[in-house]
Amino acid sequence: MTRQDMPERGFDGNASPYKGARRIPERLLVGPVSYLRSLLTITCLYLPLMWLHQSFGRGIAAVVDDLGYAALYLVWVYKVVGRFADSGRSSNWYWFPFCIASTVVLIIPVWLKLLNRYEALVLFMSVQVALVLLESKPRTAESVQVKSAGQKYRERRISEGAEDLQVSAFPFVVGVFTITSLFVLLQYMAKSFGNAGGGWPVYSCYFVLFVGWMVVTTGRFSDAGWAVDWYPSQFCLVVSVVSVMPLVFHLMSSNRAALIFASIQIPLAFLRRKEGASSPDVEA
């Protein structure tokens, strides 16, 4: 069959009137749940950038801030294209006017000083509900079998005989309680010694606790069979932002932030342990 005899396909896999149109790879399609996860991740990364802009709005911090905004915007556009493709509408370029309209909703009210950045972010996320409500187009048998890079990496590790750390419910609760208690103790030390005696040593301890907590949390996801794609990383990001940002903005004390940190993770203790090597099917 020659190239002239091959039917041209649009982004959604249907016949396209545009010559040379390509079909988006199945691994780039974004379902409703995945799009919601992406919005949550973008929001959790956007909030620290806004704090950085307000606190250090000049010099290198401003450059880092602008680069962070640009990176998040590109990731969001990438997800929007995948969401429209998943609903079978990308061949008509619906995603382009949607991105323009969403960008105007986010930027113009801030420029005109009608809304602050946080209120504009809430309005922007409200507009995204329209994409979440779009129904996914039924996928072919080949697309259902498409695996993410994370799944392929885990299967390769299993084939090589490597085993992931698995943390059951009770050790996870003990680990979170221990980390929370040490965090409160470090906060007390930092207030007692001040920046002179409790600066970088305390920050180093914070980093060690953070890494240890991520290891324990990832082990809990692995034990429940949910350590696929970016689930553990996204969970850790959300918990970190929800716990730390109110403390950064002086909206609550460190003890309350520690309580929120521990409370958010209670549902993880109720995840059932996976049976053997099987894991639940999770939307890519």
C-alpha positions as CSV (number, residue, x, y, z in Angstrom):
1,M,0.0,0.0,0.0
2,T,1.4,3.4,-1.0
3,R,1.3,6.5,1.1
4,Q,-1.4,7.9,-1.2
5,D,-3.6,4.9,-0.5
6,M,-3.3,5.2,3.3
7,P,-6.2,7.1,5.0
8,E,-5.2,10.2,6.7
9,R,-6.1,10.3,10.4
10,G,-6.8,13.1,12.8
11,F,-5.6,13.4,16.4
12,D,-8.6,11.4,17.5
13,G,-8.1,8.6,15.1
14,N,-11.0,9.5,12.7
15,A,-10.6,10.4,9.1
16,S,-9.2,13.9,8.8
17,P,-9.7,16.4,6.0
18,Y,-6.3,17.8,6.6
19,K,-3.5,16.3,4.6
20,G,-0.6,14.9,6.7
21,A,-2.5,15.1,10.1
22,R,-1.1,12.8,12.7
23,R,-2.7,10.7,15.4
24,I,-1.8,11.4,19.0
25,P,-0.1,8.4,20.6
26,E,-2.3,6.5,23.0
27,R,0.1,7.1,25.9
28,L,-0.5,10.9,25.6
29,L,-4.3,10.6,26.1
30,V,-5.5,12.1,29.4
31,G,-8.7,10.8,31.0
32,P,-10.9,12.8,33.4
33,V,-9.4,11.4,36.6
34,S,-5.8,11.9,35.2
35,Y,-6.7,15.5,34.3
36,L,-8.0,16.2,37.8
37,R,-4.8,14.8,39.2
38,S,-2.8,17.0,36.9
39,L,-4.8,20.1,38.0
40,L,-4.2,19.2,41.6
41,T,-0.4,18.8,41.0
42,I,-0.2,22.1,39.0
43,T,-2.1,23.9,41.8
44,C,0.2,22.5,44.5
45,L,3.3,23.7,42.5
46,Y,1.7,27.1,41.6
47,L,1.1,28.1,45.2
48,P,4.8,28.0,46.3
49,L,5.7,30.0,43.1
50,M,3.2,32.7,44.1
51,W,4.7,32.7,47.6
52,L,8.2,33.0,46.0
53,H,6.9,35.9,43.9
54,Q,5.5,37.8,46.9
55,S,8.5,37.2,49.1
56,F,11.4,37.5,46.7
57,G,10.1,39.3,43.7
58,R,13.5,40.5,42.3
59,G,16.8,39.1,41.1
60,I,17.3,35.3,40.7
61,A,14.1,34.5,42.5
62,A,12.1,36.4,39.9
63,V,13.8,34.4,37.1
64,V,13.1,31.1,38.9
65,D,9.6,32.2,39.4
66,D,9.0,33.1,35.7
67,L,10.6,29.8,34.6
68,G,8.4,27.9,37.0
69,Y,5.3,29.6,35.6
70,A,6.3,28.9,32.0
71,A,7.0,25.2,32.8
72,L,3.6,24.8,34.5
73,Y,1.8,26.5,31.7
74,L,3.4,24.2,29.1
75,V,2.5,21.1,31.1
76,W,-1.1,22.3,31.4
77,V,-1.3,22.9,27.6
78,Y,0.1,19.4,27.1
79,K,-2.6,18.0,29.4
80,V,-5.4,20.0,27.7
81,V,-4.4,18.6,24.3
82,G,-4.4,15.1,25.7
83,R,-7.8,15.6,27.4
84,F,-9.4,16.8,24.1
85,A,-7.7,14.0,22.2
86,D,-9.1,11.5,24.7
87,S,-12.6,12.9,24.1
88,G,-12.1,12.7,20.3
89,R,-12.1,16.4,19.6
90,S,-8.4,17.3,19.0
91,S,-8.7,17.1,15.2
92,N,-10.8,20.2,15.2
93,W,-8.3,22.2,17.3
94,Y,-10.8,22.9,20.1
95,W,-7.9,22.9,22.6
96,F,-6.4,26.1,21.2
97,P,-9.3,28.5,21.8
98,F,-9.9,26.8,25.2
99,C,-6.3,27.5,26.2
100,I,-6.6,31.1,25.1
101,A,-9.8,31.7,27.0
102,S,-8.4,30.0,30.2
103,T,-5.2,32.1,29.9
104,V,-7.3,35.3,29.7
105,V,-9.4,34.3,32.7
106,L,-6.2,33.8,34.7
107,I,-4.2,36.9,33.6
108,I,-6.5,39.7,32.7
109,P,-8.3,40.0,36.2
110,V,-4.9,40.2,37.8
111,W,-3.6,42.9,35.4
112,L,-6.8,44.9,36.0
113,K,-6.5,44.3,39.7
114,L,-10.0,42.9,39.9
115,L,-8.7,39.8,41.6
116,N,-5.6,38.7,43.3
117,R,-3.5,35.8,42.2
118,Y,-5.2,33.3,44.5
119,E,-8.7,34.3,43.4
120,A,-7.7,34.2,39.8
121,L,-6.3,30.7,40.3
122,V,-9.6,29.6,41.8
123,L,-11.5,31.0,38.7
124,F,-9.0,29.3,36.4
125,M,-9.5,25.9,38.0
126,S,-13.3,26.4,37.9
127,V,-13.1,26.8,34.1
128,Q,-11.3,23.5,33.9
129,V,-14.4,21.6,35.1
130,A,-15.7,21.7,31.6
131,L,-12.9,19.5,30.4
132,V,-13.4,17.1,33.3
133,L,-17.0,16.6,32.2
134,L,-16.0,15.6,28.7
135,E,-16.6,11.8,28.2
136,S,-13.7,9.7,27.0
137,K,-13.9,8.2,23.6
138,P,-13.9,4.4,23.7
139,R,-10.3,3.2,23.2
140,T,-9.2,0.3,21.1
141,A,-7.9,-2.9,22.5
142,E,-4.4,-1.8,21.6
143,S,-4.7,1.5,23.5
144,V,-5.9,-0.2,26.7
145,Q,-2.7,-2.3,26.7
146,V,-0.5,0.8,26.4
147,K,1.7,1.1,29.5
148,S,3.3,4.2,31.0
149,A,7.0,4.6,31.4
150,G,6.6,4.0,35.2
151,Q,4.8,0.7,34.7
152,K,7.5,-0.5,32.2
153,Y,10.2,0.5,34.7
154,R,8.5,-1.5,37.5
155,E,8.0,-4.5,35.3
156,R,11.6,-4.4,34.4
157,R,12.6,-4.3,38.0
158,I,10.4,-7.2,38.8
159,S,11.9,-9.2,35.9
160,E,15.4,-8.5,37.3
161,G,14.4,-9.8,40.7
162,A,14.3,-6.4,42.5
163,E,11.7,-5.9,45.2
164,D,10.2,-2.6,46.3
165,L,10.0,-1.6,49.9
166,Q,6.6,-2.5,51.2
167,V,5.2,-0.9,54.4
168,S,2.0,-2.3,55.9
169,A,-0.6,-0.3,57.7
170,F,0.7,-0.5,61.3
171,P,4.4,0.3,60.5
172,F,3.2,3.2,58.3
173,V,1.1,4.7,61.2
174,V,4.1,4.3,63.5
175,G,6.4,5.9,61.0
176,V,4.1,8.9,60.4
177,F,3.7,9.4,64.1
178,T,7.4,9.3,64.7
179,I,8.1,11.7,61.9
180,T,5.4,14.1,63.1
181,S,6.8,14.0,66.7
182,L,10.3,14.7,65.5
183,F,9.0,17.6,63.4
184,V,7.4,19.2,66.4
185,L,10.6,18.6,68.4
186,L,12.7,20.3,65.7
187,Q,10.3,23.2,65.6
188,Y,10.8,23.6,69.4
189,M,14.5,23.5,69.0
190,A,14.5,26.1,66.2
191,K,12.5,28.5,68.4
192,S,14.7,27.8,71.4
193,F,18.1,28.2,69.7
194,G,17.1,30.7,67.0
195,N,18.9,31.0,63.7
196,A,22.3,31.1,65.2
197,G,22.2,27.7,66.9
198,G,19.3,26.0,65.1
199,G,19.5,27.2,61.5
200,W,21.1,24.8,59.0
201,P,21.4,21.8,61.3
202,V,17.6,22.0,61.9
203,Y,17.0,22.4,58.1
204,S,19.2,19.4,57.4
205,C,17.1,17.4,59.9
206,Y,13.9,18.6,58.1
207,F,15.3,17.3,54.8
208,V,16.2,13.9,56.4
209,L,12.7,13.6,57.8
210,F,11.2,14.5,54.5
211,V,13.1,11.9,52.6
212,G,12.3,9.3,55.3
213,W,8.6,10.2,55.1
214,M,8.6,9.8,51.2
215,V,10.2,6.4,51.5
216,V,7.6,5.2,54.1
217,T,4.8,6.7,52.0
218,T,6.0,5.1,48.8
219,G,6.3,1.8,50.6
220,R,2.7,2.1,51.8
221,F,1.5,2.7,48.2
222,S,3.6,-0.3,47.0
223,D,2.2,-2.5,49.7
224,A,-1.3,-1.6,48.6
225,G,-0.5,-2.1,44.9
226,W,-0.9,1.6,44.1
227,A,2.7,2.6,43.4
228,V,2.1,3.1,39.7
229,D,2.7,6.2,37.6
230,W,3.1,9.3,39.8
231,Y,0.6,8.4,42.5
232,P,3.1,8.4,45.5
233,S,4.9,11.5,44.3
234,Q,1.6,13.4,43.7
235,F,0.3,12.4,47.1
236,C,3.5,13.5,48.8
237,L,3.3,16.8,46.9
238,V,-0.3,17.5,48.0
239,V,0.4,16.6,51.6
240,S,3.5,18.8,51.7
241,V,1.8,21.9,50.2
242,V,-1.3,21.5,52.4
243,S,0.8,21.1,55.5
244,V,3.6,23.6,54.9
245,M,2.0,26.5,53.0
246,P,-0.4,27.5,55.9
247,L,2.7,27.5,58.1
248,V,4.7,29.6,55.6
249,F,1.9,32.2,55.4
250,H,1.6,32.2,59.2
251,L,-2.0,31.1,59.1
252,M,-1.5,28.5,61.8
253,S,1.0,27.2,64.3
254,S,3.5,24.5,63.7
255,N,1.6,22.1,66.0
256,R,-1.6,22.5,63.9
257,A,0.4,22.1,60.7
258,A,1.8,18.8,62.1
259,L,-1.7,17.7,63.0
260,I,-2.9,18.4,59.5
261,F,0.1,16.5,58.1
262,A,-0.7,13.4,60.2
263,S,-4.5,13.6,59.6
264,I,-4.3,13.7,55.8
265,Q,-2.5,10.4,55.7
266,I,-5.0,8.5,57.8
267,P,-6.8,7.1,54.7
268,L,-3.5,5.4,53.6
269,A,-3.6,3.2,56.7
270,F,-6.9,1.7,55.5
271,L,-5.7,0.7,52.1
272,R,-5.8,-3.1,51.7
273,R,-2.7,-5.0,51.1
274,K,-2.4,-6.3,47.6
275,E,-2.8,-10.0,46.9
276,G,0.4,-11.5,45.7
277,A,2.0,-9.5,42.8
278,S,-1.3,-8.3,41.4
279,S,-2.2,-4.6,41.6
280,P,-5.4,-2.7,40.8
281,D,-5.9,-1.3,37.4
282,V,-5.3,2.5,37.6
283,E,-6.1,4.9,34.8
284,A,-3.0,6.0,33.0
